[in-house]
Amino acid sequence: MQIVATIAIAFVAFIHIVISVVEMFLWKNPVVHQRLGFTADIASQVAPIVKNAGLYNGFIAAGLIWGAFTKSDVLSIRVFFLVCVVIAGIFGALTLKRTTLVLQTLPASIALIFVWLAFVQY
């Protein structure tokens, strides 16, 4: 179960790496910002804020990778960063797009379940 939990956490980290890259480097691409309902003008205005959010997503990905592969304090690190993703996903669904629940909250919640199951077996 430990391997499944690690794979699930790595998958959530991968999602956040992709989000980080999109927010930091691809935001002004019309395919990206129009998908979220932003015009080119508005996308340019909010670009600094989106890049900042991308940096935070990168930090979340780094924490998840740390939690996936560390040997010490595994449970605390994993739970902390996965709960951060769940909360951010819920907030994103309320303030941006409901699909955030599927893209962020659901994978992180599943990973949390696997972490818990691995801990119970341990």
Contact map, one row per residue, 1 for C-alpha under 8 A:
11111000000000000000000000000000000000000000000000000000000000000000000000000000000000000000000000000000000000000100110010
11111100000000000000000000000000000000000000000000000000000000000000000000000000000000000000000000000000000000000110011000
11111110000000000000000000000000000000000000000000000000000000000000000000000000000000000000000000000000000000000000000000
11111111000000000000000000000000000000000000000000000000000000000000000000000000000000000000000000000000000000000100000000
11111111100000000000000000000000000000000000000000000000000000000000000000000000000000000000000000000000000000110110010000
01111111110000000000000000000000000000000000000000000000000000000001100000000000000000000000000000000000000000000010000000
00111111111000000000000000000000000000000000000000000000000000000001000000000000000000000000000000000000000000000000000000
00011111111100000000000000000000000000000000000000000000000000000000000000000000000000000000000000000000001101100100000000
00001111111110000000000000000000000000000000000000000000000000011011000000000100010000000000000000000000000100100000000000
00000111111111000000000000000000000000000000000000000000000000011001000000000000000000000000000000000000000000000000000000
00000011111111100000000000000000000000000000000000000000000000000000000000000000000000000000000000000000001000000000000000
00000001111111110000000000000000000000000000000000000000000010010000000000000000000000000000000000000001001100100000000000
00000000111111111000000000000000000000000000000000000000000111011000000000000000000000000000000000000000000000000000000000
00000000011111111100000000000000000000000000000000000000000010000000000000000000000000000000000000000000000000000000000000
00000000001111111110000000000000000000000000000000000000000000000000000000000000000000000000000000000011000000000000000000
00000000000111111111000000000000000000000000000000000000110110000000000000000000000000000000000000000000000000000000000000
00000000000011111111100000000000000000000000000000000000110010000000000000000000000000000000000000000000000000000000000000
00000000000001111111110000000000000000000000000000000000000000000000000000000000000000000000000000000000000000000000000000
00000000000000111111111000000000000000000000000000000100100000000000000000000000000000000000000000000000000000000000000000
00000000000000011111111100000000000000000000000000001111110000000000000000000000000000000000000000000000000000000000000000
00000000000000001111111111000000000000000000000000000100000000000000000000000000000000000000000000000000000000000000000000
00000000000000000111111111100001000000000000000000000100000000000000000000000000000000000000000000000000000000000000000000
00000000000000000011111111100000000000000000000001101100000000000000000000000000000000000000000000000000000000000000000000
00000000000000000001111111100000000000000000000001110110000000000000000000000000000000000000000000000000000000000000000000
00000000000000000000111111110000000000000000000000100000000000000000000000000000000000000000000000000000000000000000000000
00000000000000000000111111111001000000000000000000000000000000000000000000000000000000000000000000000000000000000000000000
00000000000000000000011111111101100000000010001001100000000000000000000000000000000000000000000000000000000000000000000000
00000000000000000000000011111101100000010011001000000000000000000000000000000000000000000000000000000000000000000000000000
00000000000000000000000001111111100000000000000000000000000000000000000000000000000000000000000000000000000000000000000000
00000000000000000000000000111111110000010000000000000000000000000000000000000000000000000000000000000000000000000000000000
00000000000000000000000000001111111000000000000000000000000000000000000000000000000000000000000000000000000000000000000000
00000000000000000000010001111111111100000000000000000000000000000000000000000000000000000000000000000000000000000000000000
00000000000000000000000000111111111111110010000000000000000000000000000000000000000000000000000000000000000000000000000000
00000000000000000000000000000111111111110000000000000000000000000000000000000000000000000000000000000000000000000000000000
00000000000000000000000000000011111111000000000000000000000000000000000000000000000000000000000000000000000000000000000000
00000000000000000000000000000001111111000000000000000000000000000000000000000000000000000000000110000000000000000000000000
00000000000000000000000000000000111111100000000000000000000000000000000000000000000000000000000000000000000000000000000000
00000000000000000000000000000000111111110110000000000000000000000000000000000000000000000000000000000000000000000000000000
00000000000000000000000000000000110011111110000000000000000000000000000000000000000000000000000000000000000000000000000000
00000000000000000000000000010100110001111111000000000000000000000000000000000000000000000000000000000000000000000000000000
00000000000000000000000000000000000000111111100000000000000000000000000000000000000000000000000000000000000000000000000000
00000000000000000000000000000000000001111111110000000000000000000000000000000000000000000000000000000000000000000000000000
00000000000000000000000000110000100001111111111000000000000000000000000000000000000000000000000000000000000000000000000000
00000000000000000000000000010000000000011111111000000000000000000000000000000000000000000000000000000000000000000000000000
00000000000000000000000000000000000000001111111100000000000000000000000000000000000000000000000000000000000000000000000000
00000000000000000000000000000000000000000111111111000000000000000000000000000000000000000000000000000000000000000000000000
00000000000000000000000000110000000000000011111111100000000000000000000000000000000000000000000000000000000000000000000000
00000000000000000000000000000000000000000000111111110000000000000000000000000000000000000000000000000000000000000000000000
00000000000000000000000000000000000000000000011111111000000000000000000000000000000000000000000000000000000000000000000000
00000000000000000000001100100000000000000000011111111100000000000000000000000000000000000000000000000000000000000000000000
00000000000000000000001110100000000000000000001111111110000000000000000000000000000000000000000000000000000000000000000000
00000000000000000000000100000000000000000000000111111111000000000000000000000000000000000000000000000000000000000000000000
00000000000000000001001000000000000000000000000011111111100000000000000000000000000000000000000000000000000000000000000000
00000000000000000011111100000000000000000000000001111111110000000000000000000000000000000000000000000000000000000000000000
00000000000000000001000100000000000000000000000000111111111000000000000000000000000000000000000000000000000000000000000000
00000000000000000001000000000000000000000000000000011111111100000000000000000000000000000000000000000000000000000000000000
00000000000000011011000000000000000000000000000000001111111110000000000000000000000000000000000000000000000000000000000000
00000000000000011001000000000000000000000000000000000111111111000000000000000000000000000000000000000000000000000000000000
00000000000000000000000000000000000000000000000000000011111111100000000000000000000000000000000000000000000000000000000000
00000000000010010000000000000000000000000000000000000001111111110000000000000000100110000000000000000000000000000000000000
00000000000111011000000000000000000000000000000000000000111111111000000000000000000000000000000000000000000000000000000000
00000000000010000000000000000000000000000000000000000000011111111100000000000000000000000000000000000000000000000000000000
00000000000000000000000000000000000000000000000000000000001111111110000000001000100000000000000000000000000000000000000000
00000000110110000000000000000000000000000000000000000000000111111111000000001100110000000000000000000000000000000000000000
00000000110010000000000000000000000000000000000000000000000011111111100000000000000000000000000000000000000000000000000000
00000000000000000000000000000000000000000000000000000000000001111111110000001000000000000000000000000000000000000000000000
00000000100000000000000000000000000000000000000000000000000000111111110001101100100000000000000000000000000000000000000000
00000110110000000000000000000000000000000000000000000000000000011111110001000100000000000000000000000000000000000000000000
00000100000000000000000000000000000000000000000000000000000000001111111000000000000000000000000000000000000000000000000000
00000000000000000000000000000000000000000000000000000000000000000111111111000000000000000000000000000000000000000000000000
00000000000000000000000000000000000000000000000000000000000000000000111111000000000000000000000000000000000000000000000000
00000000000000000000000000000000000000000000000000000000000000000000011111000000000000000000000000000000000000000000000000
00000000000000000000000000000000000000000000000000000000000000000000011111111000000000000000000000000000000000000000000000
00000000000000000000000000000000000000000000000000000000000000000011011111111100000000000000000000000000000000000000000000
00000000000000000000000000000000000000000000000000000000000000000010000011111110000000000000000000000000000000000010001000
00000000000000000000000000000000000000000000000000000000000000000000000011111111000000000000000000000000000000000000000000
00000000000000000000000000000000000000000000000000000000000000110110000011111111100000000000000000000000000000000000000000
00000000100000000000000000000000000000000000000000000000000000010011000001111111110000000000000000000000000000010010000000
00000000000000000000000000000000000000000000000000000000000000000000000000111111111000000000000000000000000000010010000000
00000000000000000000000000000000000000000000000000000000000000000000000000011111111100000000000000000000000000000000000000
00000000000000000000000000000000000000000000000000000000000100110010000000001111111110000000000000000000000000000000000000
00000000100000000000000000000000000000000000000000000000000000010000000000000111111111000000000000000000000110110000000000
00000000000000000000000000000000000000000000000000000000000000000000000000000011111111100000000000000000000110010000000000
00000000000000000000000000000000000000000000000000000000000100000000000000000001111111110000000000000000000000000000000000
00000000000000000000000000000000000000000000000000000000000100000000000000000000111111111000000000000001100100000000000000
00000000000000000000000000000000000000000000000000000000000000000000000000000000011111111100000000000001110110000000000000
00000000000000000000000000000000000000000000000000000000000000000000000000000000001111111110000000000000100000000000000000
00000000000000000000000000000000000000000000000000000000000000000000000000000000000111111111000000000001100000000000000000
00000000000000000000000000000000000000000000000000000000000000000000000000000000000011111111100000011011100000000000000000
00000000000000000000000000000000000000000000000000000000000000000000000000000000000001111111110000011000100000000000000000
00000000000000000000000000000000000000000000000000000000000000000000000000000000000000111111111000000000000000000000000000
00000000000000000000000000000000000000000000000000000000000000000000000000000000000000011111111111011000000000000000000000
00000000000000000000000000000000000000000000000000000000000000000000000000000000000000001111111111111000000000000000000000
00000000000000000000000000000000000000000000000000000000000000000000000000000000000000000111111111000000000000000000000000
00000000000000000000000000000000000000000000000000000000000000000000000000000000000000000011111110000000000000000000000000
00000000000000000000000000000000000100000000000000000000000000000000000000000000000000000001111111010000000000000000000000
00000000000000000000000000000000000100000000000000000000000000000000000000000000000000000001111111110000000000000000000000
00000000000000000000000000000000000000000000000000000000000000000000000000000000000000000001110111111100000000000000000000
00000000000000000000000000000000000000000000000000000000000000000000000000000000000000000000100011111110000000000000000000
00000000000000000000000000000000000000000000000000000000000000000000000000000000000000001101100111111111100000000000000000
00000000000000000000000000000000000000000000000000000000000000000000000000000000000000001101100001111111110000000000000000
00000000000000000000000000000000000000000000000000000000000000000000000000000000000000000000000001111111111000000000000000
00000000000000100000000000000000000000000000000000000000000000000000000000000000000000001000000000111111111000000000000000
00000000000100100000000000000000000000000000000000000000000000000000000000000000000011011000000000011111111100000000000000
00000000000000000000000000000000000000000000000000000000000000000000000000000000000011111100000000011111111110000000000000
00000000000000000000000000000000000000000000000000000000000000000000000000000000000001000000000000001111111111000000000000
00000001001100000000000000000000000000000000000000000000000000000000000000000000000000000000000000000111111111100000000000
00000001100100000000000000000000000000000000000000000000000000000000000000000000011011000000000000000001111111110000000000
00000000000000000000000000000000000000000000000000000000000000000000000000000000011001000000000000000000111111111000000000
00000001000000000000000000000000000000000000000000000000000000000000000000000000000000000000000000000000011111111100000000
00001001100100000000000000000000000000000000000000000000000000000000000000000000010000000000000000000000001111111110000000
00001000000000000000000000000000000000000000000000000000000000000000000000000110011000000000000000000000000111111111000000
00000000000000000000000000000000000000000000000000000000000000000000000000000000000000000000000000000000000011111111100000
11011001000000000000000000000000000000000000000000000000000000000000000000000000000000000000000000000000000001111111110000
01001100000000000000000000000000000000000000000000000000000000000000000000100110000000000000000000000000000000111111111000
00000000000000000000000000000000000000000000000000000000000000000000000000000000000000000000000000000000000000011111111100
10000000000000000000000000000000000000000000000000000000000000000000000000000000000000000000000000000000000000001111111110
11001000000000000000000000000000000000000000000000000000000000000000000000000000000000000000000000000000000000000111111111
01000000000000000000000000000000000000000000000000000000000000000000000000100000000000000000000000000000000000000011111111
00000000000000000000000000000000000000000000000000000000000000000000000000000000000000000000000000000000000000000001111111
10000000000000000000000000000000000000000000000000000000000000000000000000000000000000000000000000000000000000000000111111
00000000000000000000000000000000000000000000000000000000000000000000000000000000000000000000000000000000000000000000011111
